[in-house]
Amino acid sequence: MKKLIVSLFSAALMMSGVAHAADEIAFVDLQEVFKQFYKTQLAQDQIRQQADDIKMEREEIEDEVKIMKEEIEVLRADSRDETLSEEVRDNKRDLLEEKLVDLQKKEQDMNEFEKLRMQQMEQQNTRMTKKLFDEIHEVVIQHAKAKGYSAVVDRSAQSRIGTDMILYTSPKVDITADVLARLNEGRESTKAAEQIFSVEEKVED
């Protein structure tokens, strides 16, 4: 009889604990998760590479513009050179006008090119950011369901004046580290696969 009472009491305690957990609200720092997520770092590397490519392409166009300006200065000087015949100077002036038109077009193309490439980069960054947050949200939802939380609040949220909206959260209900661990499991699997592949390559050599 006593064993039965103890068993019933233990079961009641366990049910009480589950019910309590189901009513708990968890907190997660989404900004920290986003920053520490390995896919975020890979995405940022891609964006930085694109920015470097844009800079390099612009520098190439700037070099072309510099050469055109130098040619224009030579033509301008020749068109005013009294030691040259009038016919030659007229030809130089005609070439000068053509070069000035070409220069204006080249500078316009350079500005439009940079504007377009920057827009493309920003759009890609927006798409990548949304995709990453969607993946993070999915993991947060899965974790919350598995733990029986009734809600998850982003503790990195800020008010309109830039102050933290959540001033304190107990470490017991902060799932930031747990979410990060689940998200970064993929990175560990990738690293392991890369190491195996590297070892196989060395063996073959």
GIPEQUI-V923765 format. One record per residue. N is the residue number from 1. RES is the residue in one small letter. SS is DSSP state (hx for helix, st for strand, lp for the rest). PHI is phi as a letter, one per 20 degrees, with the letter a starting at -180 (NA if undefined). Layout:
N/RES/SS/PHI, N/RES/SS/PHI
This chain:
1/m/lp/NA, 2/k/hx/f, 3/k/hx/f, 4/l/hx/f, 5/i/hx/f, 6/v/hx/f, 7/s/hx/f, 8/l/hx/f, 9/f/hx/f, 10/s/hx/f, 11/a/hx/f, 12/a/hx/f, 13/l/hx/f, 14/m/hx/f, 15/m/hx/f, 16/s/hx/f, 17/g/hx/f, 18/v/hx/f, 19/a/hx/f, 20/h/hx/f, 21/a/hx/f, 22/a/hx/f, 23/d/hx/e, 24/e/lp/f, 25/i/st/d, 26/a/st/d, 27/f/st/c, 28/v/st/b, 29/d/lp/e, 30/l/hx/f, 31/q/hx/f, 32/e/hx/f, 33/v/hx/f, 34/f/hx/f, 35/k/hx/f, 36/q/hx/e, 37/f/lp/f, 38/y/hx/f, 39/k/hx/f, 40/t/hx/f, 41/q/hx/f, 42/l/hx/f, 43/a/hx/f, 44/q/hx/f, 45/d/hx/f, 46/q/hx/f, 47/i/hx/f, 48/r/hx/f, 49/q/hx/f, 50/q/hx/f, 51/a/hx/f, 52/d/hx/f, 53/d/hx/f, 54/i/hx/f, 55/k/hx/f, 56/m/hx/f, 57/e/hx/f, 58/r/hx/f, 59/e/hx/f, 60/e/hx/f, 61/i/hx/f, 62/e/hx/f, 63/d/hx/f, 64/e/hx/f, 65/v/hx/f, 66/k/hx/f, 67/i/hx/f, 68/m/hx/f, 69/k/hx/f, 70/e/hx/f, 71/e/hx/f, 72/i/hx/f, 73/e/hx/f, 74/v/hx/f, 75/l/hx/f, 76/r/hx/f, 77/a/hx/f, 78/d/hx/f, 79/s/hx/f, 80/r/lp/d, 81/d/lp/f, 82/e/lp/f, 83/t/lp/f, 84/l/lp/e, 85/s/lp/f, 86/e/hx/f, 87/e/hx/f, 88/v/hx/f, 89/r/hx/f, 90/d/hx/f, 91/n/hx/f, 92/k/hx/f, 93/r/hx/f, 94/d/hx/f, 95/l/hx/f, 96/l/hx/f, 97/e/hx/f, 98/e/hx/f, 99/k/hx/f, 100/l/hx/f, 101/v/hx/f, 102/d/hx/f, 103/l/hx/f, 104/q/hx/f, 105/k/hx/f, 106/k/hx/f, 107/e/hx/f, 108/q/hx/f, 109/d/hx/f, 110/m/hx/f, 111/n/hx/f, 112/e/hx/f, 113/f/hx/f, 114/e/hx/f, 115/k/hx/f, 116/l/hx/f, 117/r/hx/f, 118/m/hx/f, 119/q/hx/f, 120/q/hx/f, 121/m/hx/f, 122/e/hx/f, 123/q/hx/f, 124/q/hx/f, 125/n/hx/f, 126/t/hx/f, 127/r/hx/f, 128/m/hx/f, 129/t/hx/f, 130/k/hx/f, 131/k/hx/f, 132/l/hx/f, 133/f/hx/f, 134/d/hx/f, 135/e/hx/f, 136/i/hx/f, 137/h/hx/g, 138/e/hx/f, 139/v/hx/f, 140/v/hx/f, 141/i/hx/f, 142/q/hx/f, 143/h/hx/f, 144/a/hx/f, 145/k/hx/f, 146/a/hx/f, 147/k/hx/e, 148/g/lp/m, 149/y/lp/f, 150/s/lp/e, 151/a/st/a, 152/v/st/c, 153/v/st/d, 154/d/st/f, 155/r/lp/e, 156/s/lp/e, 157/a/lp/f, 158/q/st/c, 159/s/lp/f, 160/r/lp/f, 161/i/lp/e, 162/g/lp/n, 163/t/lp/e, 164/d/st/f, 165/m/lp/e, 166/i/lp/d, 167/l/lp/e, 168/y/lp/b, 169/t/lp/c, 170/s/lp/f, 171/p/hx/g, 172/k/hx/f, 173/v/hx/d, 174/d/st/e, 175/i/lp/d, 176/t/hx/g, 177/a/hx/f, 178/d/hx/f, 179/v/hx/f, 180/l/hx/f, 181/a/hx/f, 182/r/hx/f, 183/l/hx/f, 184/n/lp/e, 185/e/hx/f, 186/g/hx/f, 187/r/hx/f, 188/e/hx/f, 189/s/hx/f, 190/t/hx/f, 191/k/hx/f, 192/a/hx/f, 193/a/hx/f, 194/e/hx/f, 195/q/hx/f, 196/i/hx/f, 197/f/hx/f, 198/s/hx/f, 199/v/hx/f, 200/e/hx/f, 201/e/hx/f, 202/k/hx/f, 203/v/hx/f, 204/e/hx/f, 205/d/lp/f
